[in-house]
Amino acid sequence: MSPMEIAACLAYALSVWLAARNNVHTWWTGIIGCVLYGWVFYSVQLYADVTLQLFFIVSIIAGWLNWLKGNHGQQLAVRKTPLQHIAFLLVGALIVAGGYAWLLHRFTNAWSPWLDSAIMVFSILAQFMLMGRRLESWYFWLLVNTIAVPLYAARDLWLTAGLYLIFWCNAWNGLYQWRKALVKS
């Protein structure tokens, strides 16, 4: 457990905790966590996770703006996604994850290209859904965290594995909180 992993863990924990509470400060705290975790994942050869951190930095900026002004200048409300749209996204995500995993397996020394790619692709999908305040984002975060905990533990990132276990619990809380917000709107 390095000081960088500890700092990344704390910044990410705060960001995800704020997201579950539907708090706009989730975004700037997330940028700090992404930068720190980019370095941590690079150091343990989880390259898809490094790519994911770069994506998150860009998406955080977009998500921040979308939450504030995404509905014709009004704050975006929590909403549901049609089932057909989710099925389409799921099939696309599986295809992209498989393709990226094959590239990592073929051209890098990635430690676990298949699981690492699944985490990356489903995190991107969940992030886009979070940016649009889609309730179903929390189901995808549950999937991501279920895969991430054992992968990070296998790379001796015990603090990060523990954090993602907390994220798994927080995703259940986020789902609960956003369901309540959906009923109110």
C-alpha positions as CSV (number, residue, x, y, z in Angstrom):
1,M,0.0,0.0,0.0
2,S,1.7,3.1,-1.2
3,P,1.0,6.7,-0.2
4,M,-0.3,7.3,-3.8
5,E,-2.8,4.5,-3.4
6,I,-4.0,5.9,-0.1
7,A,-4.4,9.4,-1.5
8,A,-6.2,8.0,-4.6
9,C,-8.5,5.9,-2.4
10,L,-9.5,8.8,-0.2
11,A,-10.2,11.1,-3.1
12,Y,-12.2,8.5,-5.0
13,A,-14.1,7.5,-1.8
14,L,-15.3,11.1,-1.3
15,S,-16.3,11.5,-5.0
16,V,-18.3,8.3,-5.1
17,W,-20.0,9.0,-1.7
18,L,-21.0,12.4,-3.1
19,A,-22.4,10.8,-6.3
20,A,-24.7,8.5,-4.3
21,R,-26.0,11.5,-2.5
22,N,-26.7,13.3,-5.8
23,N,-24.2,16.0,-4.9
24,V,-22.5,18.0,-7.6
25,H,-19.2,18.1,-5.8
26,T,-18.7,14.5,-6.8
27,W,-17.2,15.8,-10.0
28,W,-14.2,17.9,-8.9
29,T,-13.2,15.4,-6.2
30,G,-13.4,12.7,-8.9
31,I,-10.7,14.5,-11.0
32,I,-8.3,14.3,-8.1
33,G,-8.9,10.6,-7.6
34,C,-8.5,9.9,-11.4
35,V,-5.1,11.5,-11.6
36,L,-3.9,9.6,-8.6
37,Y,-5.3,6.3,-9.6
38,G,-4.0,6.6,-13.1
39,W,-0.5,6.5,-11.7
40,V,-1.4,3.6,-9.3
41,F,-2.8,1.4,-12.0
42,Y,0.1,2.1,-14.4
43,S,2.5,0.9,-11.7
44,V,0.7,-2.5,-11.5
45,Q,0.2,-3.0,-15.3
46,L,-3.5,-2.5,-15.3
47,Y,-3.4,-0.5,-18.5
48,A,-7.1,-0.5,-19.3
49,D,-7.6,1.1,-15.9
50,V,-5.1,3.8,-16.8
51,T,-7.1,4.5,-20.0
52,L,-10.3,4.5,-17.9
53,Q,-8.9,7.3,-15.6
54,L,-8.1,9.4,-18.7
55,F,-11.7,8.9,-19.9
56,F,-13.0,9.7,-16.4
57,I,-11.2,13.1,-16.3
58,V,-12.8,14.1,-19.6
59,S,-16.2,12.8,-18.7
60,I,-16.1,14.4,-15.3
61,I,-16.0,17.8,-16.9
62,A,-18.8,16.9,-19.2
63,G,-20.9,15.4,-16.4
64,W,-20.4,18.3,-14.1
65,L,-21.7,20.7,-16.8
66,N,-24.5,18.3,-17.7
67,W,-25.7,18.1,-14.1
68,L,-25.7,21.8,-13.7
69,K,-27.2,22.9,-17.0
70,G,-28.2,19.7,-18.9
71,N,-31.9,20.3,-19.2
72,H,-32.2,23.6,-21.1
73,G,-30.4,25.5,-18.4
74,Q,-32.3,23.6,-15.6
75,Q,-30.7,21.0,-13.4
76,L,-31.1,17.5,-14.8
77,A,-33.5,15.2,-12.9
78,V,-33.0,11.5,-12.1
79,R,-34.6,9.4,-14.8
80,K,-35.0,5.8,-16.1
81,T,-33.7,4.2,-19.3
82,P,-35.9,2.1,-21.6
83,L,-35.1,-1.6,-21.3
84,Q,-34.4,-1.9,-25.1
85,H,-31.8,0.8,-24.8
86,I,-30.1,-1.0,-21.9
87,A,-30.1,-4.2,-23.9
88,F,-28.4,-2.5,-26.8
89,L,-25.8,-0.8,-24.6
90,L,-25.1,-4.1,-22.8
91,V,-24.4,-6.0,-26.1
92,G,-22.3,-3.2,-27.4
93,A,-20.3,-3.1,-24.1
94,L,-19.6,-6.8,-24.3
95,I,-18.3,-6.5,-27.8
96,V,-16.1,-3.5,-27.0
97,A,-14.8,-5.2,-23.9
98,G,-13.9,-8.3,-25.8
99,G,-12.1,-6.4,-28.5
100,Y,-10.1,-4.2,-26.1
101,A,-9.2,-7.3,-24.1
102,W,-7.9,-9.0,-27.2
103,L,-5.8,-5.9,-28.0
104,L,-4.3,-5.8,-24.5
105,H,-3.6,-9.6,-24.6
106,R,-2.0,-9.4,-28.0
107,F,0.1,-6.3,-27.7
108,T,0.9,-5.6,-24.1
109,N,2.0,-7.3,-20.9
110,A,-1.3,-6.5,-19.2
111,W,-1.8,-8.7,-16.2
112,S,-5.5,-9.5,-16.6
113,P,-6.7,-8.0,-19.9
114,W,-10.1,-9.6,-19.9
115,L,-11.3,-8.5,-16.5
116,D,-9.4,-5.2,-16.8
117,S,-11.2,-4.5,-20.0
118,A,-14.6,-5.4,-18.6
119,I,-14.0,-3.0,-15.7
120,M,-13.0,-0.3,-18.1
121,V,-15.9,-0.7,-20.6
122,F,-18.7,-1.1,-18.0
123,S,-17.3,1.8,-16.0
124,I,-17.5,4.0,-19.1
125,L,-21.1,2.9,-19.6
126,A,-22.0,3.5,-16.0
127,Q,-20.2,6.9,-16.1
128,F,-22.2,8.0,-19.2
129,M,-25.4,6.9,-17.5
130,L,-24.4,8.7,-14.3
131,M,-23.7,11.9,-16.3
132,G,-27.2,11.7,-17.6
133,R,-28.6,11.0,-14.2
134,R,-29.9,7.6,-15.3
135,L,-31.0,5.4,-12.4
136,E,-29.6,2.3,-14.1
137,S,-26.1,3.6,-13.7
138,W,-26.0,2.1,-10.3
139,Y,-26.7,-1.5,-11.6
140,F,-23.6,-1.1,-13.8
141,W,-21.5,0.2,-10.9
142,L,-22.6,-2.9,-9.0
143,L,-21.3,-5.1,-11.8
144,V,-18.0,-3.1,-12.1
145,N,-17.3,-3.3,-8.4
146,T,-18.1,-7.0,-8.3
147,I,-15.4,-7.6,-10.9
148,A,-12.9,-5.0,-9.5
149,V,-12.7,-6.2,-5.9
150,P,-11.1,-9.6,-6.6
151,L,-8.9,-8.2,-9.5
152,Y,-7.4,-5.5,-7.3
153,A,-6.9,-7.9,-4.4
154,A,-5.0,-10.2,-6.8
155,R,-2.6,-7.3,-7.7
156,D,-2.1,-6.6,-3.9
157,L,-4.0,-3.4,-4.1
158,W,-5.7,-4.3,-0.9
159,L,-6.8,-0.7,0.0
160,T,-8.2,-0.3,-3.5
161,A,-10.0,-3.6,-3.3
162,G,-11.5,-2.6,0.1
163,L,-12.5,0.7,-1.4
164,Y,-14.3,-1.0,-4.3
165,L,-16.1,-3.2,-1.8
166,I,-17.3,0.0,-0.1
167,F,-18.2,1.3,-3.5
168,W,-20.3,-1.9,-4.0
169,C,-22.2,-1.1,-0.8
170,N,-22.4,2.6,-1.8
171,A,-23.9,1.6,-5.2
172,W,-26.7,-0.1,-3.4
173,N,-27.2,3.1,-1.4
174,G,-27.0,5.2,-4.6
175,L,-29.7,3.0,-6.2
176,Y,-31.9,3.5,-3.2
177,Q,-31.4,7.3,-3.0
178,W,-31.9,7.8,-6.8
179,R,-35.1,5.7,-6.7
180,K,-36.4,8.0,-4.0
181,A,-35.4,11.0,-6.1
182,L,-37.2,9.5,-9.1
183,V,-40.4,9.0,-7.2
184,K,-40.3,12.7,-6.0
185,S,-40.0,14.0,-9.6
